[in-house]
């Protein structure tokens, strides 16, 4: 699993990082967060999840669970 922020330092942003990781390792799950930017779901490769910051731990746990096992019934 890759957990990154949209705004990271360096030569690329978190969205570009997610895209490159997805291209190289398509099985890696993607969880993107930001306190500012809200990417459209189509911008996140392979149906990755987005979490708006600030968020509580339970929110992260729910997203990770959904990514690994599907939505809770």
LOFIMAR-793242 format. One record per residue (C-alpha): y negated, x negated, z negated; chain. Coordinates in nm, 2 decimals, padded with zeros to 4 digits, always signed. Example, Ala and Ser with C-alpha at 12.3 -4.5 7.8 and 13.67 -1.06 7.14 Angstrom:
// LOFIMAR-793242
<<+00.45; -01.23; -00.78>; "A">;
<<+00.11; -01.37; -00.71>; "A">;
// end
This chain:
// LOFIMAR-793242
<<+00.00; +00.00; +00.00>; "A">;
<<-00.35; -00.12; +00.08>; "A">;
<<-00.63; +00.01; -00.15>; "A">;
<<-00.97; -00.09; -00.03>; "A">;
<<-01.33; +00.01; -00.04>; "A">;
<<-01.52; +00.09; +00.28>; "A">;
<<-01.79; -00.16; +00.18>; "A">;
<<-01.63; -00.50; +00.12>; "A">;
<<-01.79; -00.84; +00.16>; "A">;
<<-01.69; -01.07; +00.44>; "A">;
<<-01.67; -01.04; +00.82>; "A">;
<<-01.53; -00.69; +00.83>; "A">;
<<-01.56; -00.36; +00.64>; "A">;
<<-01.28; -00.18; +00.47>; "A">;
<<-01.22; +00.05; +00.76>; "A">;
<<-01.17; -00.25; +01.00>; "A">;
<<-00.94; -00.40; +00.74>; "A">;
<<-00.73; -00.08; +00.72>; "A">;
<<-00.71; -00.07; +01.10>; "A">;
<<-00.59; -00.43; +01.13>; "A">;
<<-00.34; -00.39; +00.85>; "A">;
<<-00.21; -00.07; +01.01>; "A">;
<<-00.17; -00.24; +01.35>; "A">;
<<+00.02; -00.54; +01.20>; "A">;
<<+00.22; -00.35; +00.94>; "A">;
<<+00.23; +00.02; +01.04>; "A">;
<<+00.45; +00.11; +00.74>; "A">;
<<+00.18; +00.01; +00.49>; "A">;
<<+00.02; +00.32; +00.32>; "A">;
<<-00.37; +00.32; +00.33>; "A">;
<<-00.59; +00.44; +00.05>; "A">;
<<-00.97; +00.40; +00.12>; "A">;
<<-01.24; +00.46; -00.13>; "A">;
<<-01.62; +00.46; -00.14>; "A">;
<<-01.91; +00.58; -00.35>; "A">;
<<-02.13; +00.61; -00.04>; "A">;
<<-01.96; +00.65; +00.29>; "A">;
<<-01.73; +00.94; +00.37>; "A">;
<<-01.52; +00.86; +00.67>; "A">;
<<-01.39; +01.14; +00.87>; "A">;
<<-01.01; +01.18; +00.83>; "A">;
<<-00.96; +01.08; +01.19>; "A">;
<<-01.12; +00.75; +01.12>; "A">;
<<-00.85; +00.65; +00.87>; "A">;
<<-00.54; +00.52; +01.05>; "A">;
<<-00.21; +00.70; +01.02>; "A">;
<<-00.33; +00.98; +00.79>; "A">;
<<-00.43; +00.74; +00.51>; "A">;
<<-00.61; +00.90; +00.21>; "A">;
<<-00.97; +00.88; +00.11>; "A">;
<<-01.10; +00.88; -00.26>; "A">;
<<-01.46; +00.94; -00.34>; "A">;
<<-01.59; +00.71; -00.62>; "A">;
<<-01.63; +00.74; -00.91>; "A">;
<<-01.29; +00.90; -00.97>; "A">;
<<-01.06; +00.93; -01.26>; "A">;
<<-00.72; +00.76; -01.29>; "A">;
<<-00.54; +01.09; -01.25>; "A">;
<<-00.71; +01.14; -00.91>; "A">;
<<-00.58; +00.80; -00.79>; "A">;
<<-00.23; +00.88; -00.92>; "A">;
<<-00.23; +01.21; -00.74>; "A">;
<<-00.33; +01.05; -00.41>; "A">;
<<-00.07; +00.77; -00.45>; "A">;
<<+00.20; +01.03; -00.53>; "A">;
<<+00.11; +01.24; -00.23>; "A">;
<<+00.11; +00.94; +00.00>; "A">;
<<+00.46; +00.83; -00.13>; "A">;
<<+00.63; +01.17; -00.18>; "A">;
<<+00.42; +01.44; -00.02>; "A">;
<<+00.20; +01.71; -00.19>; "A">;
<<+00.32; +01.84; -00.53>; "A">;
<<+00.45; +02.19; -00.51>; "A">;
// end
